[in-house]
Amino acid sequence: MLFEVNDLSVASPATVSRCGMVYLDEMALGWEPLLDTWSKLFSEKYIDKETEQVPAHIPPLITKIKSFFKENFSFIRKECQEVIPTVDINLVQSCINIIEVLYLNYKEHYPQTHSLGGAETENLMSMIFVFSFIWSAGANLHDNPRNNSRVKFSQYFKSKILKLLSGFPFEGEIYDYFIDFQKREFKSWNELVPDWQFDTEQPYFNILVPTPDTVKFKYIADKLISGGNSVLFNGETGTGKSVIMSDYLFYQQQANKFITTSLNFSA
């Protein structure tokens, strides 16, 4: 049997002694060993078969990830309020999950190592990291009027991001953009909102009018799921979490990608 540490938080010494577990305190271990291990595996995965070298753009990407988290974790912990409490290692893992799936998108668009120039590739890697950081470190923050941590996070990190990417859009919030890999620039989610036609035969409660919010949440879910990652949507009651995911899964099932089942939980 495998026990998560939180499952043993109120267990007796006798119970713990029978688990045969190795306990490493999160504060003592930190998040850097996780990133170091992932960096090694990620680099080895994409070694150029012709040169047998790690692509030149990967080491700078890893350096940016480590330095950016190291410099900015304190702001997230001290100035922002999370919807669900997390530990640092959780945010780093979420970030690298998104980086991996977006890197696959990069490889789909530019399959050859030298498809782009060095500066263009490094800039695109910075875009991938920035998007991944926003939707990991900043995805679980409160946006209620009394303590809008999302706005605070967006205002603070916009200046930090502009040091990495001079071309990052300055208007709106940092959550308002996705990466256009073809044009290698950030675009507004509005550009992905499809045209909508009202269907008089569709039941009222099955109607979902596409908006930038529904598009962005489906996009994030689709990227993570396509990479084999689990996805948790959180938010206040009535914000559309179940409707958005039900709609997404319905169309995935129609395309024969998934077989879905729904379970309702009640407090």
C-alpha positions in Angstrom: 0.0 0.0 0.0 1.1 3.6 -0.7 0.2 6.3 1.8 0.4 10.0 1.1 1.8 11.9 4.0 -1.4 13.9 4.6 -3.3 10.6 5.0 -1.1 9.8 8.1 -1.4 13.2 9.7 -3.5 11.9 12.6 -2.2 8.3 12.6 -0.7 6.7 15.7 3.0 5.8 15.9 1.9 2.1 15.7 0.2 2.7 12.4 3.0 4.7 11.0 5.6 2.1 12.0 3.8 -0.6 9.9 3.8 1.5 6.7 7.5 1.1 6.0 7.7 4.7 4.7 10.5 7.1 4.1 9.6 10.6 5.2 11.3 13.7 3.8 10.1 17.0 5.1 9.0 19.4 2.3 10.8 22.3 4.0 14.1 20.3 4.2 13.9 18.8 0.8 12.6 21.8 -1.1 11.6 22.0 -4.8 15.0 22.2 -6.4 15.7 18.4 -6.4 12.5 17.9 -8.4 13.5 20.5 -11.0 17.1 19.1 -11.2 15.8 15.6 -11.8 13.3 16.7 -14.4 15.9 18.9 -16.1 18.2 15.9 -16.5 15.4 13.7 -17.9 14.0 16.4 -20.2 17.4 17.2 -21.6 18.2 13.5 -22.3 14.8 13.1 -23.9 15.5 15.7 -26.6 19.2 15.0 -27.3 19.9 15.7 -31.0 20.5 12.3 -32.7 22.9 13.8 -35.2 25.2 15.7 -32.9 24.4 13.7 -29.7 24.1 17.1 -27.9 21.4 18.7 -25.9 19.7 21.4 -28.0 21.3 24.8 -27.2 17.9 26.3 -26.1 17.2 23.8 -23.3 19.9 24.8 -20.7 18.8 28.5 -20.8 15.2 27.5 -20.4 16.0 25.4 -17.3 18.1 28.3 -15.9 15.2 30.7 -16.3 12.7 28.3 -14.6 15.0 27.9 -11.6 15.9 31.5 -11.2 12.4 32.8 -11.7 10.9 30.5 -9.1 13.7 31.2 -6.7 13.3 35.0 -7.0 9.5 35.1 -6.9 8.1 32.4 -4.6 8.2 34.8 -1.7 5.8 37.2 -3.4 3.3 34.4 -4.1 3.5 33.1 -0.5 3.4 36.5 1.3 1.2 38.7 -1.0 -1.2 36.3 -2.6 -4.0 34.1 -1.3 -4.7 30.7 -2.8 -8.0 29.0 -3.3 -6.5 25.6 -2.3 -3.3 25.6 -0.2 -0.3 24.3 -2.1 3.3 23.6 -1.4 6.1 24.9 -3.5 7.0 21.6 -5.1 3.4 21.3 -6.3 3.6 24.6 -8.2 6.9 23.7 -9.8 5.5 20.3 -10.9 2.5 21.9 -12.4 4.7 24.4 -14.3 6.9 21.7 -15.8 3.8 19.6 -16.8 2.6 22.6 -18.9 6.1 23.2 -20.3 6.3 19.6 -21.5 3.0 19.7 -23.4 3.8 23.1 -24.9 7.3 21.9 -25.9 5.6 19.1 -27.9 3.6 21.8 -29.7 6.9 23.6 -30.5 8.3 20.4 -31.9 5.2 19.9 -34.0 5.6 23.3 -35.6 9.4 23.2 -35.8 10.4 19.5 -36.1 13.9 20.2 -37.1 16.4 21.4 -34.4 17.5 24.2 -36.7 14.1 25.2 -38.0 14.5 28.6 -36.3 17.5 30.8 -35.5 19.0 30.6 -32.0 17.5 33.9 -30.8 14.1 33.0 -32.2 14.1 29.6 -30.5 15.2 31.0 -27.2 12.5 33.7 -27.3 9.9 31.0 -28.0 11.2 29.0 -25.0 10.8 32.1 -22.9 7.2 32.4 -24.1 6.5 28.7 -23.2 7.9 29.2 -19.7 6.0 32.5 -19.1 2.7 30.9 -20.2 3.4 27.8 -18.0 4.4 29.9 -15.0 1.2 32.0 -15.3 -1.0 28.9 -15.4 0.7 27.1 -12.6 1.9 29.6 -10.0 -0.9 32.0 -10.8 -3.8 29.6 -11.6 -4.9 28.9 -8.1 -5.2 32.4 -6.8 -8.3 34.1 -5.4 -10.1 36.7 -7.6 -12.7 37.9 -5.2 -13.2 41.6 -4.8 -11.9 41.8 -1.2 -8.6 40.2 -2.0 -8.1 39.9 -5.8 -4.8 38.1 -5.8 -5.0 37.5 -9.5 -4.9 41.2 -10.2 -2.0 41.6 -7.7 -0.1 38.7 -9.3 -0.7 40.1 -12.8 0.5 43.6 -12.0 3.6 42.4 -10.2 4.7 39.8 -12.7 4.0 41.8 -15.8 7.2 43.8 -15.1 9.1 40.6 -14.4 7.9 39.0 -17.6 8.8 42.1 -19.7 12.4 41.5 -18.7 12.3 38.1 -20.3 10.1 39.0 -23.2 10.0 42.5 -24.6 7.1 41.6 -26.8 4.7 40.5 -24.1 1.3 42.4 -24.4 1.1 45.2 -21.9 -2.7 45.6 -22.0 -5.1 43.7 -19.7 -4.0 40.9 -17.4 -1.3 38.3 -18.0 -4.0 35.6 -18.1 -5.5 37.1 -21.3 -3.1 35.6 -23.8 -2.1 32.3 -25.4 0.9 31.4 -27.6 0.5 31.4 -31.3 3.3 29.0 -32.3 3.0 29.8 -36.0 3.6 33.5 -35.6 5.6 33.1 -32.4 3.8 35.8 -30.4 1.1 36.1 -27.7 -2.4 36.5 -28.9 -5.7 37.3 -27.1 -8.0 34.5 -26.2 -10.7 36.4 -28.1 -9.1 35.1 -31.3 -10.0 31.6 -30.4 -13.6 32.2 -29.5 -15.7 30.5 -32.2 -18.9 31.8 -33.8 -22.0 30.7 -32.0 -25.4 29.9 -33.4 -28.5 29.5 -31.1 -30.0 26.1 -31.6 -33.7 26.2 -30.7 -33.8 22.4 -30.3 -31.0 22.3 -27.7 -32.2 22.1 -24.1 -31.6 25.4 -22.2 -29.4 23.8 -19.6 -27.1 22.3 -22.2 -26.4 25.7 -23.9 -22.8 27.0 -23.4 -22.1 30.3 -25.1 -18.3 30.4 -25.8 -16.4 33.3 -24.2 -12.7 34.0 -23.7 -13.0 32.3 -20.3 -14.6 29.1 -21.6 -12.0 28.9 -24.4 -9.0 29.4 -22.1 -10.1 26.8 -19.5 -10.8 24.2 -22.2 -7.4 25.0 -23.9 -5.5 24.5 -20.6 -7.4 21.3 -19.8 -6.9 19.9 -23.3 -3.2 20.6 -23.3 -2.7 18.9 -19.9 -4.9 15.9 -20.7 -3.2 15.4 -24.0 0.1 15.1 -22.1 -1.4 12.5 -19.7 -1.8 14.8 -16.8 -4.7 15.0 -14.3 -6.6 18.3 -14.2 -8.4 19.9 -11.2 -10.7 22.9 -11.8 -11.5 24.9 -8.7 -13.6 28.0 -8.1 -16.6 29.4 -6.4 -20.1 27.8 -6.8 -21.8 28.7 -10.1 -18.7 29.8 -12.0 -19.2 27.2 -14.7 -16.6 24.5 -13.9 -18.9 21.5 -14.4 -20.5 23.0 -17.5 -17.2 23.8 -19.2 -15.7 20.4 -18.5 -18.9 18.5 -19.4 -19.0 20.4 -22.7 -15.3 19.7 -23.4 -15.6 16.0 -22.6 -18.8 15.7 -24.7 -17.0 16.8 -27.8 -14.0 14.7 -27.0 -16.3 11.7 -26.7 -17.9 12.6 -30.0 -14.5 12.5 -31.6 -13.9 9.1 -30.1 -11.0 10.4 -28.0 -12.5 9.5 -24.6 -15.1 7.4 -23.0 -16.4 9.5 -20.1 -18.4 9.0 -17.0 -19.7 11.6 -14.5 -19.8 11.2 -10.7 -21.6 13.7 -8.5 -20.3 14.4 -5.0 -22.4 16.0 -2.3 -21.3 17.7 0.9 
